[in-house]
Structures are given as C-alpha cells and as structure tokens.
Amino acid sequence: MVFYIWNKILSLTHKKDGQWSNVLFPQKQGSLLFKFVGLLIIIFLWGALWEFLEISTLRMNILGGLINPLLSGTFIVLWFITTYFSVRGYLGLFKRNKSWIANNLVYMINSLKLYDEEYFETTKNDKVVREKRIVRVIRIQYRETSKHIVVRILRDGDRFTNEATKLGENLESALGLELDSTNKAVDYAEYVFLKNKDKRIDLNSTVTSMNGSDEIKITENISYELHKVPHSLIVGGTGSGKSFFILGKIVSYLNLSPQADLRIIDPKKADLSLLRFVTGFENKVVTEANQICRILRETVELMEQRYTDYFNDISAFGKTYRDFGLPPIIIVFDEFSAFIHSVDKKVAREALDYVFVLVMKGRAAGVTIEILMQRPSADDLPTNIRAQMGFKAGLGTMDSIGYNMVFDTNNVEYKTVTEKGGGYVQIDGKHTAPVYFETPYIDKDFDFIAEIERLMSKQKETSANTVY
C-alpha cells in the first residue's frame, strides 16, 4: 500500500512525454545537501516506525505470551522494501528535472556567454562592494518524444533574437545529435534533432511488393505514400547520384500494387531512353520533341477520361483513384531544362501547358509527374508548377540560390554535401523545412535492366485484366 501511494505521488510529479521544460541558468546550488537531509529524514521516520512495531510486538508477547516469528519477519521485509523504494523514488524527484539535455544546454549557454551581466553595489561590513549579477539569459525550452528532441529558442526582442536563428551547429555539438529540421517563427526558433541517426537503406530492401500499399521508402525514417504526395522535383548536377536515385524510384514504382503505369521522357537520350528496349516500355519511352508532347497530351486525355468514368456523380465525393483500384500513372521527365531550351517556344509552351494541367488535376485521378533537372530555374520551371511538387529533393551541394529555387526557403543552415547520393529533401506533410538525407544504397552488381524486365513481365501477365 505504501509503495502504491508513493508511486502515485511520483506520477503526479513526472512530466509526460512531449511536454516543454525550461532550461534554468544559472543552476541552483546546494541541492546535494538538501537531498542528503531529505534521505536522513526518510530513514529516521522508517526507523521510528520500526521501533514502534518492535515495542508493539513486545507488548503483544508480554500480554499474550505468544511469539509470532512470521509476523516479525514480515515487518523486517516490508521495512527494507519500503525504505529502498522510498529512497529510490525520492532521488527520482530530482533526477527528472536534471536531464542530460538540460545540462548540455546549460553548458552551451555558459560557453557562448548567452547571458548579460551588470554590476550592482551592495554594503558589506560597512563597505560598498560592487558585484556582478546575471540580469538576462537567453530563454531555451526543450521537449523529448520517442524519435525527436525539440529545442526552442525564444525570441523576446532582446539581443538574443538574432542569435536564436544561428545556433544550429552549436546545438548539434552540444547535444551530439543530428539536426533534422528547423522552423523559424516570429517569437521563437525551433530545432528538431533525431534521437537516432537516420540510416541509408539498401535498394534491395525496398523491392518487395506489398498489396494495396503505395509507400515509397527513401531512408530508414523517411517515406511517403504516393496518393498523398503526388509530383516530384529532383535536382542534381553531374555525379550527384540523381540518375541512380530515379532508377531506384522506378523500381519502387513498378513494385507498387497495383503496378504503376510508367512513361519515360528523356530528351538527351541518356540512360533512361534505353528502357525502350525493355518489353512493355516500347511505346512508353520518348526522346523527340513531337513524341514528348504526344505522350503528355495522351496522359492528360487519360486523366480526363478517368474523371469522366469514375468521378461523375456524388458517390465519388472524397474518393481517389485508389478507391477504384486504378493503378497510378507516372511520367518521369528527365532533363526538363534541357528540353525547354532545345525546342522552339511554341513546343515548350505546349509542353508546359500539359505539365501544368497534370500537376493541378492529377492527384485524385492518380496521375503523377517526376521532373528531373540539373539546376533549378524559374525561367524553365514556373512557380505555379514548382509550388505543386509534393516531393522536392536537391542532391549534391548547391548554392543558396539553387536551394531557394527548390525549397522556397532560405531559413536553413545547409551543410556541404560530400556523400554521393546525399542531399536535402522536403516532403509535404512530413517536413516543415528541408532535411538532410542519403538516397538508397545500390550495390554495384545490382542489375537495373534485369529487375525492370522482371517487373514488367509481371505487369504483362496482369495487364489484360487491368482497368484503366
């Protein structure tokens, strides 16, 4: 009973997971003495209780002439158990407010002198003494969840307001954790850290078909559902790993159930254009300007036909293509900028018009477009199209202008990317700011063509029964 009551007391004092805690600076001194005195009081009280029980037992023996060793032994066991858990619980009250997070943040505040001091005059022994006191400290809060540690620097309009948005690297070093994302608001700057570092996955682990699933796995911690995040923009220069990344995504798309209907556009006639030699891709890989406009037009027509066939009455309210068992239709448009610059303005305008219709209306009908570019440009990819991209990735190191064109934000401390396949990604509904990631690892012996041929042959077996 005593142990139960003590646990109830602890539950009232324990902060729930995810609640904000304030970092106190400077930390209060003298807590060790206070703890020691508290322990002495607890031990004294239990000792007094034991004496009372001994006297009571002795009195019972004198009055009744009976000795009950079992009762006496029970009292001894209860005394040790309750004393142990009481001491443990008492110390727990202090440990809860002294986490390693708070200690490390206090150390950072002290090291960076994120506080203001002023001199005050006091009288001691009839003498005027000037002593320095802390009058202002940067205000920091933190909270911990199962996967993240979130640190919030409050912006109060003092000198720490500007500092609040520049502490990413310092916080990473202080906590020893990888910064996942940042968020800047009027009255605070927020830093989100991964408790466990995100891991690069092997492409082989993502090529298992799952019935009814349209999850695309990017890393151990990052994935998205295609019907919730349509349309992608992937930017990366030569050697960034962009080509392998899109090949990996193609394999993932072909593993969806139902299997995706893929169309490939490669105006530079590079690796993706070679997929036309794979059975099932013969008429779905295009390289010439007139072919590109044709396949875009046909996809728009197919999208409109789906709306006519499946979204033509009130029963379709709130539904998507998945509710009708339709496969997603995915256009992979490689070297988008090269195409826009290599054709006349009329053809470029026609292609852009088709792309705009697809990104604006494609989601419910299950039509998605993946746009790949070496360098983002507002002239090549208008804002009204770029804004509809639910998945954005920038591979390799880019300058601030490049990052801003991809992610529409400058409020991120981008690191220099040294790992091939490394970069930044932002997914609608998953991230409020770009986060660092590494594309799935692909073994040098992995045969893309053989894997795609295997998956396309599976599509051929079921295509006769597939409803479009």
VEXSEVO-617302 format. One record per residue (C-alpha): residue in three letters; residue number from 1; z, x, y. Coordinates in Angstrom, 3 decimals, decimal comma. Layout:
% VEXSEVO-617302
SENU   aa    i        up      east     north
SENU  ALA  NUM         Z         X         Y
...
***
This chain:
% VEXSEVO-617302
SENU   aa    i        up      east     north
SENU  MET    1     0,000     0,000     0,000
SENU  VAL    2     0,919     2,817     2,420
SENU  PHE    3    -2,332     4,623     1,615
SENU  TYR    4    -4,313     1,385     2,189
SENU  ILE    5    -2,694     0,796     5,584
SENU  TRP    6    -3,303     4,409     6,625
SENU  ASN    7    -6,985     4,146     5,728
SENU  LYS    8    -7,259     1,008     7,851
SENU  ILE    9    -5,836     2,944    10,796
SENU  LEU   10    -8,373     5,728    10,224
SENU  SER   11   -11,242     3,233    10,040
SENU  LEU   12   -10,323     1,949    13,485
SENU  THR   13   -10,351     5,428    14,995
SENU  HIS   14   -13,515     6,649    13,247
SENU  LYS   15   -16,731     6,354    15,208
SENU  LYS   16   -19,573     4,600    13,493
SENU  ASP   17   -22,759     6,470    12,692
SENU  GLY   18   -25,122     6,441    15,649
SENU  GLN   19   -22,550     5,888    18,398
SENU  TRP   20   -22,671     8,071    21,501
SENU  SER   21   -19,993    10,734    22,022
SENU  ASN   22   -19,305    12,606    25,254
SENU  VAL   23   -19,143    16,392    25,368
SENU  LEU   24   -15,910    17,398    27,105
SENU  PHE   25   -15,906    20,589    29,157
SENU  PRO   26   -13,647    22,461    29,510
SENU  GLN   27   -11,979    21,613    26,232
SENU  LYS   28    -8,281    20,756    26,314
SENU  GLN   29    -5,838    23,445    25,207
SENU  GLY   30    -2,615    23,141    23,268
SENU  SER   31    -3,869    20,746    20,615
SENU  LEU   32    -2,733    23,043    17,782
SENU  LEU   33     0,903    22,813    18,871
SENU  PHE   34     0,573    19,051    19,171
SENU  LYS   35    -0,841    18,849    15,644
SENU  PHE   36     1,937    21,042    14,279
SENU  VAL   37     4,659    18,896    15,855
SENU  GLY   38     2,984    15,777    14,501
SENU  LEU   39     2,929    17,221    10,991
SENU  LEU   40     6,628    18,109    11,214
SENU  ILE   41     7,409    14,528    12,234
SENU  ILE   42     5,423    13,133     9,283
SENU  ILE   43     7,133    15,464     6,797
SENU  PHE   44    10,547    14,697     8,312
SENU  LEU   45    10,015    10,945     8,019
SENU  TRP   46     8,980    11,195     4,390
SENU  GLY   47    11,924    13,494     3,696
SENU  ALA   48    14,261    10,950     5,250
SENU  LEU   49    12,685     8,231     3,114
SENU  TRP   50    13,216    10,345     0,009
SENU  GLU   51    16,895    10,884     0,883
SENU  PHE   52    17,281     7,154     1,353
SENU  LEU   53    15,700     6,499    -2,038
SENU  GLU   54    17,960     9,093    -3,706
SENU  ILE   55    21,077     7,529    -2,166
SENU  SER   56    19,890     4,068    -3,192
SENU  THR   57    19,209     5,244    -6,749
SENU  LEU   58    22,617     6,962    -6,933
SENU  ARG   59    24,299     3,788    -5,713
SENU  MET   60    22,488     1,815    -8,387
SENU  ASN   61    23,671     4,306   -11,019
SENU  ILE   62    27,295     4,052    -9,870
SENU  LEU   63    27,233     0,276    -9,711
SENU  GLY   64    25,259    -0,403   -12,851
SENU  GLY   65    25,970     2,712   -14,851
SENU  LEU   66    22,293     2,905   -15,732
SENU  ILE   67    19,831     5,784   -15,123
SENU  ASN   68    16,153     4,998   -14,762
SENU  PRO   69    14,146     8,277   -15,060
SENU  LEU   70    10,845     6,385   -14,945
SENU  LEU   71    11,681     4,845   -11,573
SENU  SER   72    12,827     8,186   -10,196
SENU  GLY   73     9,662     9,926   -11,400
SENU  THR   74     7,512     7,207    -9,847
SENU  PHE   75     9,206     7,745    -6,478
SENU  ILE   76     8,521    11,503    -6,678
SENU  VAL   77     4,815    10,988    -7,457
SENU  LEU   78     4,453     8,428    -4,671
SENU  TRP   79     6,191    10,780    -2,233
SENU  PHE   80     3,766    13,642    -2,920
SENU  ILE   81     0,672    11,400    -2,882
SENU  THR   82     1,531     9,610     0,342
SENU  THR   83     2,561    12,854     2,051
SENU  TYR   84    -0,723    14,533     1,055
SENU  PHE   85    -2,940    11,702     2,258
SENU  SER   86    -0,902    11,209     5,408
SENU  VAL   87    -1,279    14,866     6,390
SENU  ARG   88    -4,965    14,803     5,471
SENU  GLY   89    -5,551    11,620     7,443
SENU  TYR   90    -3,581    12,888    10,416
SENU  LEU   91    -5,692    16,039    10,634
SENU  GLY   92    -8,791    13,880    10,256
SENU  LEU   93    -7,990    12,128    13,514
SENU  PHE   94    -8,541    15,423    15,335
SENU  LYS   95   -11,495    16,688    13,347
SENU  ARG   96   -13,531    13,597    14,172
SENU  ASN   97   -13,550    14,479    17,839
SENU  LYS   98   -14,286    18,183    17,339
SENU  SER   99   -17,658    18,282    15,623
SENU  TRP  100   -19,780    21,398    15,446
SENU  ILE  101   -22,302    19,641    17,672
SENU  ALA  102   -19,800    19,267    20,500
SENU  ASN  103   -18,538    22,828    20,052
SENU  ASN  104   -22,050    24,285    20,227
SENU  LEU  105   -22,930    22,208    23,273
SENU  VAL  106   -19,726    23,347    24,993
SENU  TYR  107   -20,709    26,944    24,254
SENU  MET  108   -24,146    26,316    25,804
SENU  ILE  109   -22,605    24,782    28,932
SENU  ASN  110   -20,353    27,797    29,337
SENU  SER  111   -23,088    30,371    28,639
SENU  LEU  112   -25,589    28,829    31,060
SENU  LYS  113   -22,865    28,035    33,630
SENU  LEU  114   -23,883    24,397    33,788
SENU  TYR  115   -20,881    23,587    35,938
SENU  ASP  116   -19,796    24,027    39,571
SENU  GLU  117   -16,567    25,614    40,748
SENU  GLU  118   -14,747    25,513    44,065
SENU  TYR  119   -11,707    27,334    45,468
SENU  PHE  120    -8,528    25,408    46,210
SENU  GLU  121    -5,396    26,596    47,977
SENU  THR  122    -2,023    25,921    46,409
SENU  THR  123     1,507    27,086    47,175
SENU  LYS  124     3,400    29,047    44,542
SENU  ASN  125     6,731    30,719    45,269
SENU  ASP  126     6,236    30,134    49,000
SENU  LYS  127     2,868    31,881    48,859
SENU  VAL  128    -0,572    30,402    49,397
SENU  VAL  129    -2,725    31,090    46,353
SENU  ARG  130    -6,441    30,450    46,031
SENU  GLU  131    -7,526    29,335    42,593
SENU  LYS  132   -10,900    28,384    41,208
SENU  ARG  133   -11,358    24,966    39,632
SENU  ILE  134   -14,265    23,241    37,903
SENU  VAL  135   -15,319    20,298    40,042
SENU  ARG  136   -18,614    19,254    38,464
SENU  VAL  137   -20,088    19,597    34,959
SENU  ILE  138   -23,449    18,628    33,528
SENU  ARG  139   -22,918    15,420    31,574
SENU  ILE  140   -24,059    15,513    27,948
SENU  GLN  141   -23,850    12,876    25,248
SENU  TYR  142   -24,864    13,078    21,606
SENU  ARG  143   -25,122    10,876    18,564
SENU  GLU  144   -25,885    11,527    14,917
SENU  THR  145   -27,921     9,444    12,469
SENU  SER  146   -28,915    10,060     8,878
SENU  LYS  147   -32,026    12,032     9,887
SENU  HIS  148   -31,597    12,996    13,534
SENU  ILE  149   -29,235    14,380    16,128
SENU  VAL  150   -29,949    12,979    19,578
SENU  VAL  151   -28,745    14,795    22,689
SENU  ARG  152   -28,894    13,011    26,021
SENU  ILE  153   -28,556    14,900    29,327
SENU  LEU  154   -27,603    12,501    32,100
SENU  ARG  155   -29,423    12,810    35,420
SENU  ASP  156   -26,965    11,960    38,177
SENU  GLY  157   -28,869    13,188    41,219
SENU  ASP  158   -26,983    16,498    41,391
SENU  ARG  159   -28,330    19,994    40,793
SENU  PHE  160   -28,367    19,347    37,049
SENU  THR  161   -31,011    16,617    37,390
SENU  ASN  162   -33,883    19,103    37,235
SENU  GLU  163   -32,119    21,238    34,630
SENU  ALA  164   -31,875    18,229    32,320
SENU  THR  165   -35,600    18,303    31,511
SENU  LYS  166   -35,751    22,069    30,880
SENU  LEU  167   -33,132    22,565    28,175
SENU  GLY  168   -35,284    22,052    25,063
SENU  GLU  169   -35,324    25,684    23,909
SENU  ASN  170   -31,661    26,222    24,811
SENU  LEU  171   -30,629    23,169    22,813
SENU  GLU  172   -32,722    24,285    19,834
SENU  SER  173   -30,959    27,653    19,861
SENU  ALA  174   -27,515    26,151    20,417
SENU  LEU  175   -27,830    23,635    17,576
SENU  GLY  176   -30,048    25,708    15,308
SENU  LEU  177   -32,294    22,689    14,769
SENU  GLU  178   -35,981    21,944    15,307
SENU  LEU  179   -36,806    19,776    18,306
SENU  ASP  180   -38,663    16,699    17,077
SENU  SER  181   -39,365    14,842    20,312
SENU  THR  182   -38,270    14,404    23,911
SENU  ASN  183   -38,021    11,420    26,185
SENU  LYS  184   -37,623    11,505    29,954
SENU  ALA  185   -36,170     8,544    31,835
SENU  VAL  186   -35,016     8,072    35,415
SENU  ASP  187   -31,350     8,583    34,595
SENU  TYR  188   -31,468    10,841    31,529
SENU  ALA  189   -33,488    13,285    29,454
SENU  GLU  190   -33,275    12,819    25,705
SENU  TYR  191   -33,861    15,412    22,983
SENU  VAL  192   -34,249    14,371    19,342
SENU  PHE  193   -33,623    17,000    16,650
SENU  LEU  194   -34,401    16,874    12,944
SENU  LYS  195   -31,319    17,459    10,800
SENU  ASN  196   -33,617    18,640     8,020
SENU  LYS  197   -36,749    20,556     8,980
SENU  ASP  198   -39,960    18,687     8,278
SENU  LYS  199   -41,838    20,103     5,288
SENU  ARG  200   -45,515    20,711     4,794
SENU  ILE  201   -46,765    18,741     1,813
SENU  ASP  202   -49,344    19,664    -0,801
SENU  LEU  203   -52,504    17,548    -0,669
SENU  ASN  204   -52,296    17,139    -4,448
SENU  SER  205   -49,070    15,176    -3,973
SENU  THR  206   -50,857    12,601    -1,802
SENU  VAL  207   -53,847    11,824    -4,015
SENU  THR  208   -52,173     9,279    -6,245
SENU  SER  209   -53,461     5,736    -5,841
SENU  MET  210   -50,904     3,031    -5,052
SENU  ASN  211   -51,905    -0,598    -5,482
SENU  GLY  212   -51,519    -2,579    -2,291
SENU  SER  213   -50,496     0,447    -0,239
SENU  ASP  214   -52,330     1,835     2,765
SENU  GLU  215   -49,811     4,553     3,615
SENU  ILE  216   -51,307     7,829     4,835
SENU  LYS  217   -48,854    10,688     4,351
SENU  ILE  218   -49,117    13,579     6,821
SENU  THR  219   -45,901    15,560     6,230
SENU  GLU  220   -42,637    15,030     4,359
SENU  ASN  221   -41,280    12,979     7,270
SENU  ILE  222   -44,454    11,702     8,941
SENU  SER  223   -46,618     8,934     7,545
SENU  TYR  224   -48,194     5,728     8,785
SENU  GLU  225   -49,700     2,519     7,474
SENU  LEU  226   -53,378     2,201     8,290
SENU  HIS  227   -53,259    -1,511     9,133
SENU  LYS  228   -50,544    -0,828    11,725
SENU  VAL  229   -52,089     2,324    13,235
SENU  PRO  230   -55,877     1,970    13,468
SENU  HIS  231   -58,181     4,519    15,089
SENU  SER  232   -57,536     8,247    15,305
SENU  LEU  233   -58,322    11,080    17,685
SENU  ILE  234   -58,186    14,588    16,221
SENU  VAL  235   -58,829    17,562    18,479
SENU  GLY  236   -59,013    21,189    17,421
SENU  GLY  237   -61,116    24,252    18,004
SENU  THR  238   -62,712    26,603    15,509
SENU  GLY  239   -60,191    27,881    12,970
SENU  SER  240   -57,570    25,247    13,788
SENU  GLY  241   -57,765    23,568    10,374
SENU  LYS  242   -59,400    20,405    11,705
SENU  SER  243   -62,134    20,275     9,047
SENU  PHE  244   -59,711    20,608     6,133
SENU  PHE  245   -57,420    18,026     7,713
SENU  ILE  246   -60,160    15,408     7,920
SENU  LEU  247   -61,346    16,203     4,388
SENU  GLY  248   -57,784    15,650     3,234
SENU  LYS  249   -57,664    12,329     5,079
SENU  ILE  250   -60,968    11,300     3,480
SENU  VAL  251   -59,423    11,931     0,059
SENU  SER  252   -56,395     9,857     1,097
SENU  TYR  253   -58,649     7,027     2,311
SENU  LEU  254   -60,545     6,990    -0,969
SENU  ASN  255   -57,206     6,704    -2,777
SENU  LEU  256   -56,277     3,527    -0,953
SENU  SER  257   -56,143     0,307    -2,895
SENU  PRO  258   -58,476    -1,418    -2,325
SENU  GLN  259   -60,547     1,680    -1,752
SENU  ALA  260   -61,795     2,311     1,777
SENU  ASP  261   -65,465     1,887     2,676
SENU  LEU  262   -66,251     5,211     4,389
SENU  ARG  263   -69,128     6,007     6,775
SENU  ILE  264   -69,616     9,608     7,948
SENU  ILE  265   -71,231    10,706    11,234
SENU  ASP  266   -71,915    14,442    11,601
SENU  PRO  267   -74,402    15,209    14,413
SENU  LYS  268   -74,029    19,001    13,955
SENU  LYS  269   -74,959    18,748    10,265
SENU  ALA  270   -71,892    20,695     9,165
SENU  ASP  271   -69,715    20,301     6,047
SENU  LEU  272   -69,244    16,547     6,318
SENU  SER  273   -73,000    15,986     6,288
SENU  LEU  274   -73,121    17,444     2,755
SENU  LEU  275   -71,257    14,414     1,448
SENU  ARG  276   -74,621    12,622     1,467
SENU  PHE  277   -75,280    14,342    -1,866
SENU  VAL  278   -72,258    12,626    -3,427
SENU  THR  279   -73,103     9,496    -5,395
SENU  GLY  280   -72,109     6,477    -3,338
SENU  PHE  281   -72,472     8,252     0,014
SENU  GLU  282   -76,284     8,427     0,063
SENU  ASN  283   -76,729     5,820     2,803
SENU  LYS  284   -73,369     6,292     4,488
SENU  VAL  285   -73,735     9,808     5,925
SENU  VAL  286   -75,860    10,137     9,077
SENU  THR  287   -76,752    13,058    11,336
SENU  GLU  288   -79,578    11,930    13,642
SENU  ALA  289   -79,100    10,003    16,904
SENU  ASN  290   -81,022     6,899    15,794
SENU  GLN  291   -79,156     6,845    12,463
SENU  ILE  292   -75,821     7,195    14,248
SENU  CYS  293   -76,482     4,218    16,499
SENU  ARG  294   -77,726     2,232    13,493
SENU  ILE  295   -74,599     2,798    11,404
SENU  LEU  296   -72,378     1,984    14,399
SENU  ARG  297   -74,341    -1,224    15,023
SENU  GLU  298   -74,186    -2,236    11,362
SENU  THR  299   -70,429    -1,665    11,314
SENU  VAL  300   -69,979    -3,831    14,415
SENU  GLU  301   -72,059    -6,561    12,753
SENU  LEU  302   -69,965    -6,294     9,580
SENU  MET  303   -66,797    -6,568    11,654
SENU  GLU  304   -68,096    -9,672    13,422
SENU  GLN  305   -69,083   -11,175    10,063
SENU  ARG  306   -65,537   -10,719     8,808
SENU  TYR  307   -64,237   -12,598    11,836
SENU  THR  308   -66,712   -15,408    11,139
SENU  ASP  309   -65,864   -15,618     7,435
SENU  TYR  310   -62,100   -15,112     7,466
SENU  PHE  311   -60,744   -15,759    10,969
SENU  ASN  312   -62,439   -19,024    11,861
SENU  ASP  313   -59,552   -21,537    11,692
SENU  ILE  314   -55,831   -21,909    12,349
SENU  SER  315   -54,886   -20,804     8,834
SENU  ALA  316   -55,836   -17,224     9,784
SENU  PHE  317   -53,199   -17,093    12,538
SENU  GLY  318   -51,231   -13,835    12,334
SENU  LYS  319   -53,220   -12,507     9,379
SENU  THR  320   -55,154    -9,272     8,942
SENU  TYR  321   -57,850    -8,085     6,575
SENU  ARG  322   -55,165    -7,142     4,027
SENU  ASP  323   -54,154   -10,772     3,623
SENU  PHE  324   -57,691   -11,496     2,386
SENU  GLY  325   -57,845    -8,491     0,038
SENU  LEU  326   -60,552    -6,787     2,101
SENU  PRO  327   -60,997    -3,001     1,969
SENU  PRO  328   -60,685    -1,053     5,226
SENU  ILE  329   -63,926     0,202     6,749
SENU  ILE  330   -63,520     3,684     8,220
SENU  ILE  331   -66,013     5,595    10,353
SENU  VAL  332   -65,428     9,346    10,593
SENU  PHE  333   -67,246    10,549    13,721
SENU  ASP  334   -67,257    14,363    13,761
SENU  GLU  335   -68,213    16,458    16,810
SENU  PHE  336   -68,169    13,448    19,111
SENU  SER  337   -68,534    15,563    22,265
SENU  ALA  338   -71,491    17,460    20,835
SENU  PHE  339   -73,260    14,181    20,152
SENU  ILE  340   -72,649    12,775    23,647
SENU  HIS  341   -74,043    15,948    25,243
SENU  SER  342   -77,028    16,328    22,907
SENU  VAL  343   -78,625    12,898    23,367
SENU  ASP  344   -80,052    11,146    26,405
SENU  LYS  345   -77,805     8,925    28,493
SENU  LYS  346   -79,218     5,675    27,111
SENU  VAL  347   -78,405     6,597    23,497
SENU  ALA  348   -74,990     7,948    24,495
SENU  ARG  349   -74,254     4,717    26,367
SENU  GLU  350   -75,297     2,605    23,386
SENU  ALA  351   -73,067     4,595    21,018
SENU  LEU  352   -70,097     4,410    23,416
SENU  ASP  353   -70,529     0,645    23,726
SENU  TYR  354   -70,390     0,235    19,945
SENU  VAL  355   -67,342     2,514    19,689
SENU  PHE  356   -65,581     0,537    22,424
SENU  VAL  357   -66,151    -2,763    20,583
SENU  LEU  358   -64,836    -1,249    17,344
SENU  VAL  359   -61,624     0,121    18,861
SENU  MET  360   -60,940    -3,102    20,759
SENU  LYS  361   -61,600    -5,585    17,928
SENU  GLY  362   -61,460    -3,588    14,716
SENU  ARG  363   -57,764    -3,723    13,849
SENU  ALA  364   -57,424    -7,245    12,424
SENU  ALA  365   -60,787    -7,003    10,637
SENU  GLY  366   -59,842    -3,668     9,075
SENU  VAL  367   -62,403    -1,517    10,891
SENU  THR  368   -61,152     1,924    11,932
SENU  ILE  369   -62,813     4,877    13,609
SENU  GLU  370   -61,754     8,540    13,429
SENU  ILE  371   -63,058    10,611    16,342
SENU  LEU  372   -63,058    14,399    15,997
SENU  MET  373   -63,614    16,742    18,940
SENU  GLN  374   -63,259    20,443    19,666
SENU  ARG  375   -61,985    19,856    23,173
SENU  PRO  376   -60,995    16,570    24,807
SENU  SER  377   -62,806    15,480    27,928
SENU  ALA  378   -62,569    12,309    29,999
SENU  ASP  379   -66,334    12,525    30,529
SENU  ASP  380   -67,025    12,467    26,776
SENU  LEU  381   -64,320    10,044    25,664
SENU  PRO  382   -63,472     7,442    28,323
SENU  THR  383   -59,860     6,460    28,917
SENU  ASN  384   -60,433     2,881    27,743
SENU  ILE  385   -61,364     4,224    24,292
SENU  ARG  386   -58,815     7,043    24,177
SENU  ALA  387   -55,978     4,635    25,013
SENU  GLN  388   -56,675     2,611    21,846
SENU  MET  389   -56,159     5,551    19,498
SENU  GLY  390   -53,013     4,888    17,463
SENU  PHE  391   -53,056     8,322    15,811
SENU  LYS  392   -53,513    11,381    18,021
SENU  ALA  393   -53,417    14,980    16,827
SENU  GLY  394   -54,068    18,260    18,593
SENU  LEU  395   -54,477    21,211    16,221
SENU  GLY  396   -54,085    24,825    17,267
SENU  THR  397   -52,950    25,955    20,688
SENU  MET  398   -54,350    24,118    23,710
SENU  ASP  399   -53,725    24,430    27,415
SENU  SER  400   -51,762    21,847    29,389
SENU  ILE  401   -54,959    20,042    30,421
SENU  GLY  402   -56,027    19,684    26,794
SENU  TYR  403   -52,641    18,354    25,702
SENU  ASN  404   -52,598    15,924    28,605
SENU  MET  405   -56,053    14,607    27,688
SENU  VAL  406   -54,992    13,997    24,081
SENU  PHE  407   -51,473    12,649    24,568
SENU  ASP  408   -51,499    11,460    28,196
SENU  THR  409   -48,236    13,249    28,959
SENU  ASN  410   -47,017    16,496    30,483
SENU  ASN  411   -43,320    15,939    29,756
SENU  VAL  412   -43,279    18,012    26,559
SENU  GLU  413   -42,453    21,680    26,016
SENU  TYR  414   -45,357    22,700    23,781
SENU  LYS  415   -44,869    25,778    21,624
SENU  THR  416   -47,556    28,324    20,861
SENU  VAL  417   -49,109    27,293    17,542
SENU  THR  418   -49,581    30,255    15,206
SENU  GLU  419   -49,909    28,499    11,845
SENU  LYS  420   -53,371    27,361    10,765
SENU  GLY  421   -53,217    23,602    10,433
SENU  GLY  422   -50,295    23,433    12,831
SENU  GLY  423   -50,321    21,357    15,974
SENU  TYR  424   -48,891    18,254    17,599
SENU  VAL  425   -49,154    14,633    16,566
SENU  GLN  426   -48,209    11,300    18,092
SENU  ILE  427   -48,356     8,012    16,189
SENU  ASP  428   -47,928     4,598    17,786
SENU  GLY  429   -44,692     3,002    16,658
SENU  LYS  430   -43,402     6,326    15,304
SENU  HIS  431   -43,176     8,715    18,237
SENU  THR  432   -42,441     8,337    21,925
SENU  ALA  433   -43,783    11,850    22,537
SENU  PRO  434   -45,885    14,391    20,606
SENU  VAL  435   -44,078    16,274    17,812
SENU  TYR  436   -44,982    19,491    16,029
SENU  PHE  437   -46,422    19,141    12,531
SENU  GLU  438   -48,434    21,031     9,933
SENU  THR  439   -51,293    19,405     8,051
SENU  PRO  440   -51,064    19,083     4,254
SENU  TYR  441   -51,411    22,352     2,369
SENU  ILE  442   -54,670    22,644     0,448
SENU  ASP  443   -54,925    25,094    -2,422
SENU  LYS  444   -57,902    27,436    -2,199
SENU  ASP  445   -59,030    26,239    -5,628
SENU  PHE  446   -58,962    22,563    -4,638
SENU  ASP  447   -62,477    21,153    -5,143
SENU  PHE  448   -63,079    18,510    -2,467
SENU  ILE  449   -66,527    17,557    -3,719
SENU  ALA  450   -65,332    17,086    -7,300
SENU  GLU  451   -62,366    14,999    -6,146
SENU  ILE  452   -64,508    12,848    -3,848
SENU  GLU  453   -67,110    12,355    -6,602
SENU  ARG  454   -64,356    11,244    -8,967
SENU  LEU  455   -63,008     8,762    -6,443
SENU  MET  456   -66,465     7,443    -5,515
SENU  SER  457   -67,320     6,878    -9,168
SENU  LYS  458   -64,202     4,746    -9,389
SENU  GLN  459   -65,452     2,780    -6,370
SENU  LYS  460   -68,827     2,294    -8,035
SENU  GLU  461   -67,151     0,716   -11,057
SENU  THR  462   -65,427    -1,911    -8,910
SENU  SER  463   -67,985    -2,372    -6,100
SENU  ALA  464   -69,750    -5,202    -7,921
SENU  ASN  465   -66,568    -7,280    -7,726
SENU  THR  466   -65,556    -6,239    -4,195
SENU  VAL  467   -65,693    -8,923    -1,494
SENU  TYR  468   -66,744    -7,806     1,975
***
